């Protein structure tokens, strides 16, 4: 009997994975990554919706994972109650409120700004994409959470601490999606130009059609080296030339 139940459970899981959708679109244009451009800018607000959940689903857990080009891993988690909208079980992060996890309340971008270092890494590592010409891949996962509580007669004999400890959870993955988030426009509208002239070292990010004739010089503090992500997003978003300048611990400086 047990193998049959296991088979039925796996078949049900496969059906849920086939019917549940985890969609990510631009909150402004409502354009999906693969139907418009192939990436989102890092500061672009996203619209995340989980739809097609089973009628029995009451609670879901969303997870987000990312890794920079140095191998530093980050992750986040939040839990939501499922809503019934027009007869469909769904969770819309633009209106839904997280009640547990790395943030609380209605935070459409909470899964991104609340990310923390994944377990098992050295402490003090900084998540930073050094090569801004490549996007950061984010993996979003949705899990259906089923809580198994003791029956009434058993619960009556337990104190509050033991009662909480007796609640068991079962998590089943129902959807997954990969999205690319980039600091730099990758459609050719921004050109990345390394600069090595005299004692000047850095990178110039030059928009194809600058909105202003003036530009911005961007420098970091005590980190040293050449850090480009801020200059890249400024040039991509503001359409102005931005020079990321290194002034020590880089090249021959």
Residue pairs with C-beta under 8 A, 6 or more apart in sequence:
13 172
13 173
13 174
16 53
16 54
16 144
16 172
16 174
17 173
17 174
17 175
19 52
19 54
20 50
20 51
20 52
20 53
20 54
20 142
20 174
20 175
21 49
21 50
21 51
21 52
21 175
22 48
22 49
22 50
22 140
22 141
22 142
22 175
22 176
22 177
23 32
23 47
23 48
23 49
23 50
23 51
23 177
24 32
24 33
24 40
24 46
24 47
24 48
24 140
24 177
24 179
25 31
25 32
25 33
25 46
25 47
26 32
26 36
26 40
26 44
26 45
26 46
26 47
27 44
27 45
27 46
27 47
27 94
27 108
28 44
28 45
29 36
30 47
31 37
33 39
33 40
33 179
33 180
37 187
38 180
38 186
39 135
39 180
39 181
39 182
39 186
40 46
40 179
40 180
40 181
40 182
41 181
41 182
41 183
41 185
41 233
41 236
41 237
42 136
42 181
42 182
42 183
42 229
42 233
43 233
43 237
44 181
45 108
45 109
46 108
46 109
46 112
46 179
47 92
47 93
47 94
47 108
48 62
48 92
48 93
48 94
48 108
48 111
48 140
49 90
49 91
49 92
49 93
49 94
50 60
50 62
50 90
50 91
50 142
50 174
50 175
51 88
51 89
51 90
52 88
52 89
52 90
53 60
53 82
53 88
53 89
53 90
53 91
53 144
53 174
54 89
54 144
55 89
57 82
57 89
57 144
57 174
58 81
58 82
59 79
59 80
59 81
59 82
59 144
59 145
59 146
59 147
60 79
60 80
60 82
60 91
60 142
60 143
60 144
60 145
60 174
61 77
61 78
61 79
61 101
61 142
61 143
61 145
61 171
62 77
62 78
62 79
62 80
62 91
62 93
62 111
62 140
62 141
62 142
62 143
63 75
63 76
63 77
63 111
63 140
63 141
63 143
64 75
64 76
64 77
64 111
64 112
64 115
64 138
64 139
64 140
64 141
65 73
65 74
65 75
65 118
65 138
65 139
65 141
66 73
66 74
66 75
66 115
66 127
66 136
66 137
66 138
66 139
67 73
67 74
67 136
67 137
68 127
68 128
68 129
68 130
68 136
69 129
69 130
69 131
69 134
70 128
70 130
72 117
72 121
72 125
72 126
72 127
72 128
73 117
73 118
73 121
74 115
74 116
74 117
74 118
74 127
75 115
75 116
75 118
76 101
76 102
76 103
76 110
76 111
76 112
76 114
76 115
76 116
77 101
77 102
78 98
78 100
78 101
78 102
78 103
78 110
78 111
78 114
79 98
79 99
79 100
79 101
79 145
80 91
80 93
80 96
80 97
80 98
80 99
81 91
81 96
81 99
82 89
82 90
82 91
83 89
83 90
83 91
83 92
83 96
84 90
85 92
93 106
93 107
93 108
93 110
93 111
94 106
94 108
95 106
96 106
97 104
97 105
97 106
98 104
98 105
98 106
98 107
98 110
101 114
102 110
102 114
102 115
102 116
103 110
103 113
103 114
107 113
107 114
111 140
112 138
112 181
115 127
117 123
117 125
117 127
128 227
128 229
129 136
129 183
129 229
130 227
130 228
132 182
132 183
132 184
132 192
132 228
132 229
132 232
133 184
133 186
133 192
134 182
135 180
135 181
135 182
135 186
136 180
136 181
136 182
137 178
137 179
137 180
138 178
138 179
138 180
138 181
139 176
139 177
139 178
140 176
140 177
140 178
140 179
141 173
141 175
141 176
142 173
142 174
142 175
142 176
143 171
143 172
143 173
143 174
144 171
144 172
144 174
145 169
145 170
145 171
146 169
146 170
146 171
146 172
147 167
147 168
147 169
148 167
148 168
148 169
148 170
149 155
149 166
149 167
150 158
150 163
150 166
150 167
154 166
155 163
155 166
158 166
183 228
183 229
183 230
183 232
183 233
183 236
184 190
184 192
184 205
184 232
184 233
184 235
184 236
185 235
185 236
188 208
189 207
189 208
189 209
189 236
190 205
190 206
190 207
190 208
190 232
190 235
190 236
191 205
191 206
191 207
191 208
192 203
192 204
192 205
192 228
192 232
193 203
193 204
193 205
193 206
194 202
194 203
195 201
195 202
195 203
195 204
195 243
196 251
199 253
200 245
201 226
201 245
201 246
201 247
201 250
201 251
201 252
201 253
202 226
202 243
202 244
202 245
202 246
203 226
203 228
203 231
203 243
203 244
204 241
204 242
204 243
204 244
205 228
205 231
205 232
205 234
205 235
205 236
205 241
205 242
205 243
205 244
206 235
206 241
207 235
207 236
207 239
207 240
207 241
209 239
210 239
210 240
210 241
211 238
211 239
211 240
212 239
212 240
214 240
215 240
215 241
215 242
215 243
216 231
216 234
216 238
216 240
216 241
216 242
216 243
217 242
217 243
217 245
218 230
218 231
218 234
218 242
218 243
218 244
218 245
219 244
219 245
219 246
219 247
220 227
220 230
224 246
224 248
224 249
224 250
225 246
225 249
225 250
226 244
226 246
226 250
226 251
227 244
228 244
230 244
231 242
231 243
231 244
232 242
232 244
234 240
234 242
235 241
235 242
246 253
247 253
